[in-house]
């Protein structure tokens, strides 16, 4: 805050004394008189008056969280067509509460198949922090891509981060020039002797990870599920399925559980162990049917969830779940 100093000048009148002759009679003494003269403007004293002007704090302003990039740090190298979820952590640095009518809105750059905007899943008071997740798909042409985003208030006005609250936050990836499944060139050597014996090796079978629990479950709005046992509305819940604003339904990790979008390919145990996951909620409407998610339960078990269906009338959610046991 800065104050404005304004000087207000006041002029103090000055009195001068003059001696003028008066009418006298012969033999009488002169009489002196004091007569005020006009104020003298030169050389007067100036008394300043200080006026403070206080700049108001901004209503809508964001600040980067610690860290701001929960997933997909800048210049992450991905394959063409890679499906990922970008998660930013932002702090409410203004004086107004961000309601659930606030949204993360695409500003400019490379959209990467993301929606125009994504609503906040809960209100954020001044000084509080929120994690915002947006599902994206990497382009199929190799190169560097950056999408810039801002927040939007209830009036549709955009604001961002930085000292003036007008800087965007972004996602930047590098799409590699190696397509998935591209064979590596090998060199064929011609044997010098025709009678060289051929050695045949038999590959060992791949061990199948043990399964803790698995099956198809149907969740109604406001249901919870224990992913270690697949029990619905159990006292020990790893995942909540809740209805939100703008007809969005959210999968919200509970306690210490984590969740992340994997893509259209079914992941194995090792894939989910290295997948990006967080405690950020995921909007079901932002997913395509057939999308797979990876999760980590509160007991430290990894698992996969296949998004099978969403009933348009009842919004019942069908998931194909598989939780692996500890090896």
C-alpha positions in Angstrom: 0.0 0.0 0.0 1.2 3.4 -0.8 0.2 6.8 0.7 -0.3 10.0 -1.3 1.2 13.2 0.2 -0.8 16.3 -0.5 0.3 19.7 0.7 -2.4 22.2 1.7 -1.1 25.8 2.1 -2.3 28.1 4.7 -1.4 31.8 4.9 -1.0 33.5 8.3 -1.8 37.2 8.2 0.9 39.6 9.4 0.4 42.8 11.3 2.6 45.8 10.7 2.7 49.0 12.8 2.8 52.4 11.2 3.1 55.8 12.9 1.0 58.5 11.2 0.7 62.1 12.2 -2.6 63.2 13.6 -4.2 66.5 13.8 -2.7 68.5 16.6 -3.3 71.7 18.0 -0.5 74.1 18.7 1.3 73.1 21.8 -0.1 69.5 21.9 2.0 66.3 21.6 1.5 63.9 18.6 -0.7 60.8 19.1 0.5 57.4 17.8 -2.0 54.9 16.3 -1.7 51.2 15.2 -3.3 50.4 11.8 -3.5 46.8 10.3 -2.0 46.5 6.8 -3.0 43.9 4.1 -1.4 40.4 4.5 2.0 40.0 3.1 2.1 37.0 0.7 5.8 36.7 0.4 7.7 34.8 3.0 4.6 33.3 4.7 4.8 30.0 6.6 3.3 26.9 4.8 1.8 24.1 6.9 1.5 20.7 4.9 -1.5 18.4 5.5 -0.8 14.7 4.9 -3.6 12.6 3.2 -3.1 8.8 2.9 -4.7 7.0 0.0 -4.9 3.2 0.6 -5.0 0.9 -2.5 -7.6 -1.9 -2.1 -6.4 -5.5 -2.1 -7.4 -7.4 -5.3 -10.5 -9.6 -5.1 -9.6 -12.3 -7.5 -5.9 -13.2 -7.7 -4.0 -16.6 -7.6 -0.5 -17.5 -6.6 1.4 -20.7 -7.5 1.3 -23.5 -5.0 4.3 -25.4 -3.7 4.8 -26.9 -6.1 2.5 -25.6 -8.8 3.0 -28.6 -11.1 1.7 -31.7 -9.2 1.9 -33.8 -12.4 3.6 -33.3 -15.8 6.4 -30.9 -15.0 7.5 -28.5 -17.7 9.2 -30.3 -20.7 8.0 -33.7 -19.8 8.7 -36.1 -22.8 5.8 -38.2 -23.9 4.8 -40.4 -26.8 2.5 -39.2 -29.5 -1.2 -39.6 -28.5 -0.3 -40.0 -24.8 -3.3 -39.5 -22.5 -2.5 -37.7 -19.3 -4.0 -35.6 -16.5 -2.4 -32.2 -15.8 -2.7 -31.1 -12.1 -1.9 -27.6 -10.9 -1.8 -26.5 -7.3 -2.9 -22.9 -6.8 -3.4 -20.6 -3.8 -6.2 -18.0 -3.4 -4.1 -14.9 -3.0 -7.1 -12.4 -3.2 -9.7 -11.3 -0.8 -12.7 -13.1 -2.4 -13.7 -16.8 -1.9 -13.5 -18.9 -5.1 -16.9 -20.6 -5.2 -17.7 -23.8 -7.1 -18.9 -21.5 -9.9 -15.3 -20.5 -10.6 -13.5 -22.4 -13.4 -10.1 -23.1 -14.8 -10.4 -21.8 -18.4 -8.2 -22.4 -21.5 -6.6 -19.1 -22.4 -4.4 -19.6 -25.5 -1.8 -21.9 -27.0 -2.2 -25.7 -27.5 -5.4 -27.1 -26.1 -4.3 -30.7 -26.4 -7.9 -32.0 -26.6 -8.7 -30.4 -23.2 -12.2 -28.9 -22.5 -12.8 -25.2 -22.7 -13.0 -25.0 -18.9 -13.2 -27.2 -15.8 -15.2 -26.2 -12.7 -13.6 -26.1 -9.2 -14.7 -29.1 -7.2 -14.9 -27.1 -3.9 -14.9 -23.5 -2.6 -11.5 -21.9 -1.9 -11.2 -19.3 0.9 -8.5 -16.6 0.8 -5.2 -18.1 1.7 -6.4 -21.7 0.9 -5.0 -24.0 -1.7 -6.7 -26.2 -4.4 -5.5 -28.8 -6.9 -7.1 -28.5 -10.3 -6.9 -31.4 -12.8 -7.5 -31.3 -16.5 -7.4 -34.4 -18.8 -5.4 -33.9 -22.0 -4.1 -35.9 -25.0 -0.6 -35.3 -26.5 -0.6 -34.4 -30.2 0.6 -37.0 -32.7 3.1 -34.7 -34.4 6.5 -34.5 -32.6 7.4 -31.1 -31.1 7.0 -28.9 -28.1 3.4 -27.9 -27.1 2.3 -25.4 -24.4 -1.2 -24.6 -23.3 -1.9 -21.5 -21.2 -4.7 -21.4 -18.7 -6.3 -18.9 -16.3 -9.1 -18.9 -13.7 -12.5 -17.5 -14.5 -14.9 -15.9 -11.9 -18.7 -16.0 -11.8 -18.8 -13.0 -14.3 -16.6 -14.8 -16.7 -13.7 -12.5 -16.0 -10.2 -14.1 -16.3 -7.5 -13.7 -13.8 -4.2 -15.5 -13.1 -1.0 -15.5 -11.1 1.9 -13.0 -10.7 2.2 -9.6 -9.0 -0.6 -8.1 -11.1 -2.7 -11.3 -11.2 -2.8 -11.4 -15.0 -0.1 -14.1 -15.8 -1.4 -17.5 -17.0 -0.3 -20.9 -15.7 0.6 -23.5 -18.3 1.4 -27.1 -19.3 4.3 -27.7 -21.6 5.2 -31.2 -23.0 7.7 -32.5 -25.6 6.2 -35.1 -27.9 9.0 -37.5 -29.0 9.5 -38.6 -32.6 9.4 -42.3 -31.7 6.0 -43.8 -32.3 4.8 -46.4 -29.8 5.6 -49.9 -31.0 8.2 -48.7 -33.6 10.7 -51.6 -34.0 14.4 -50.8 -33.4 16.6 -51.3 -36.4 18.9 -54.3 -36.0 21.9 -55.4 -38.0 21.9 -58.9 -39.6 25.2 -60.7 -39.7 25.9 -63.4 -42.3 27.5 -66.4 -40.6 31.0 -67.2 -41.7 30.5 -71.0 -41.3 27.4 -72.8 -42.5 27.7 -75.5 -39.8 27.4 -73.0 -36.9 24.9 -74.6 -34.4 21.7 -72.7 -33.6 20.9 -72.2 -30.0 17.2 -72.1 -29.1 16.1 -70.5 -25.9 12.7 -70.9 -24.3 11.4 -67.7 -22.6 10.3 -68.1 -19.0 6.7 -67.5 -18.3 5.8 -64.1 -16.8 4.5 -64.4 -13.3 1.0 -63.0 -12.9 0.8 -60.6 -9.9 -1.5 -61.9 -7.2 -4.9 -60.3 -6.9 -6.3 -58.9 -3.7 -9.8 -58.1 -5.0 -11.5 -57.6 -8.4 -14.8 -57.3 -10.0 -17.4 -55.0 -11.5 -19.1 -52.5 -9.1 -21.9 -50.0 -9.6 -21.7 -46.8 -7.5 -24.6 -44.5 -6.9 -24.0 -40.8 -6.2 -22.7 -40.2 -2.7 -21.4 -43.8 -2.4 -17.9 -44.7 -1.2 -15.9 -47.8 -1.7 -13.0 -49.6 0.0 -10.7 -50.5 -2.9 -8.9 -53.1 -0.8 -12.1 -55.2 -0.4 -14.4 -53.6 -2.9 -17.0 -53.1 -0.2 -19.4 -50.2 -0.9 -20.0 -47.6 1.9 -17.5 -49.4 4.2 -16.2 -47.4 7.2 -12.8 -47.6 5.6 -13.2 -45.8 2.2 -10.6 -45.2 -0.4 -12.8 -43.5 -3.0 -15.9 -41.3 -2.9 -18.3 -40.8 -5.8 -20.1 -37.4 -5.4 -22.3 -35.2 -7.3 -21.0 -31.6 -7.9 -22.0 -28.4 -9.8 -22.6 -28.1 -13.5 -23.9 -31.7 -13.6 -20.4 -33.0 -12.9 -19.7 -36.2 -10.9 -16.4 -36.6 -9.1 -14.2 -39.5 -8.0 -12.5 -38.2 -4.9 -9.7 -40.1 -3.2 -10.2 -40.5 0.6 -7.7 -40.6 3.4 -4.2 -41.4 2.0 -5.5 -43.0 -1.3 -4.3 -41.6 -4.7 -5.9 -41.7 -8.1 -4.8 -40.9 -11.7 -5.9 -41.2 -15.3 -3.8 -43.8 -17.2 -5.4 -43.8 -20.7 -7.2 -46.1 -23.1 -4.7 -49.0 -22.7 -5.3 -51.4 -19.9 -2.4 -51.0 -17.4 -0.5 -53.7 -15.6 0.9 -53.6 -12.1 4.2 -52.1 -13.1 2.4 -49.5 -15.2 0.3 -48.3 -12.3 3.3 -48.3 -10.0 5.0 -45.7 -12.2 1.8 -43.8 -13.2 1.1 -40.2 -12.1 -1.4 -40.1 -9.3 -2.5 -37.6 -6.7 -5.3 -36.8 -4.2 -7.0 -34.4 -6.7 -10.6 -35.3 -7.6 -11.4 -36.3 -11.2 -14.6 -35.4 -13.0 -16.2 -38.5 -14.5 -17.7 -36.4 -17.4 -14.2 -35.5 -18.5 -13.4 -39.2 -19.1 -14.3 -41.2 -22.2 -15.9 -44.6 -21.7 -13.2 -47.2 -21.8 -10.6 -45.0 -20.0 -8.5 -46.7 -17.4 -7.4 -45.2 -14.1 -4.7 -46.3 -11.6 -5.0 -46.0 -7.9 -3.2 -46.6 -4.6 -5.2 -47.7 -1.6 -4.8 -46.5 2.0 -3.1 -49.9 2.6 -0.5 -49.3 0.0 -1.9 -51.6 -2.7 -2.0 -50.6 -6.4 -4.9 -51.2 -8.6 -6.7 -50.3 -11.9 -10.2 -49.1 -12.6 -11.9 -49.4 -16.0 -14.6 -46.8 -16.6 -17.3 -48.9 -18.2 -20.6 -46.8 -18.1 -22.4 -43.9 -16.7 -26.2 -44.1 -16.6 -27.6 -40.8 -18.1 -30.8 -41.0 -15.9 -29.6 -42.2 -12.5 -25.9 -41.3 -13.0 -25.0 -44.8 -11.6 -21.3 -45.3 -12.4 -20.0 -48.8 -13.5 -16.3 -49.5 -12.8 -14.3 -52.7 -13.5 -11.9 -52.8 -10.5 -8.7 -54.8 -9.9 -6.6 -54.4 -6.8 -3.3 -56.3 -6.7 -2.0 -57.9 -3.5 1.4 -57.3 -2.1 3.9 -59.5 -4.0 
